[in-house]
């Protein structure tokens, strides 16, 4: 195949005979509110509920730093991580490898990961050599060009993974690259990389996350980080996912929408206008959540009534490229004079927990901003104050995520003690933590801890990377097959139909007997005489 020719993927996998629900919306808020003007918080959560058997095929561009600083163990570990990706992908997926140092080179076009394609890709990875400077901008720009130049896009999920261990060259600026709607997942390897740059590149993309991979003698450490992201990429069940909240005129206005680091339109408090949050992709078992602050209108001159204060609707594309739009779902609150104090001053526990989780993202960002301006004491105090509030909140809230947040704040406090410690470890850990909670996605943060958003597939892959290279691994296709629901056998379906017909006949017979309860029997008897004994 010519170098610059994109390989045509196999036909799309047909969807299930019965359409499966891929995304489910749940709502949580106070059921009652006073007639006087007041504010109410609403938690909206979108969950990926279909199995990965319905996932979108993947178009992945792996962008690898092969500069001089990557020579030796770092490059060998990068090769192992790439090899794991190649072994897990299927013939429905395509992979392109781009290397960069002082210059950039596309080592292959998008290749289907068939047996032949797998051998070719493994040979390319094996031949990677280190040398030169670090032109991250050129590597990222080439990856975006690959994605933008695709001929075959229907239903396919395009993603970019970028690995670097150093600072970008002078005169270059990776932040200037516009990724569009393509997620860019960045990996900072070791202590010398520019975590601020890689964090900004990932956050600029739609749904991308930054991962911090600390220096380690463990050759599987980088592969673990890659596997964490790959597990999400090979289980994508919805693309171009977005959620719109529309306040009802005269009933409520929108004060604010908290959506982590996902983009929302409009950005500023919109009042009576609808707000749309764009999430990009959603994988099986993942969730995306927002908290909406509604200002309810003054209804003191009204009797108690059930008010529809807003409507919610979501949209996404399936693996077959079909556009799905949900029916509008109403947010309804009963408004009356007699309302419990919690409906005025408080919120249900799930809502309060999500508010704390969203505030955690803001806290980390505030602490990082102060640390970058050499105000380490103020940064430490921001984290300490947040920890104190969180400890108090845990006395009444029992969600496991709060323990995760508490442990994270304690580690951040330790890493923000000095400027040197912050620069070496605290900054990348904080940026990765912010990405993790801001996107509500599993990320690598430079430690051994399991993430609060790890799916079952993430846990499986992290175990698999520890196995020797010679050990056969189940491909994503094998894992999808295991998740497919068993089709009903013809005999079982026939038996089910017969049973339903028999049930209907017996029901009709029973109704006939009951209807004749007051008619004469064969011996001119009356069934009505026996009714007291029934």
Beta strands, then each sheet from edge to edge (+ up, - down):
strand 1: 23-28
strand 2: 32-34
strand 3: 38-48
strand 4: 58-65
strand 5: 94-100
strand 6: 104-106
strand 7: 111-112
strand 8: 157-164
strand 9: 183-189
strand 10: 210-213
strand 11: 236-247
strand 12: 252-258
strand 13: 264-265
strand 14: 275-283
strand 15: 287-296
strand 16: 305-317
strand 17: 323-325
strand 18: 329-336
sheet 1: 1+ 3- 15+ 12-
sheet 2: 2+ 18+ 16- 11+ 14- 13+
sheet 3: 2+ 18+ 16- 17+
sheet 4: 6+ 5- 4- 8- 9- 10-
sheet 5: 6+ 5- 7+
end
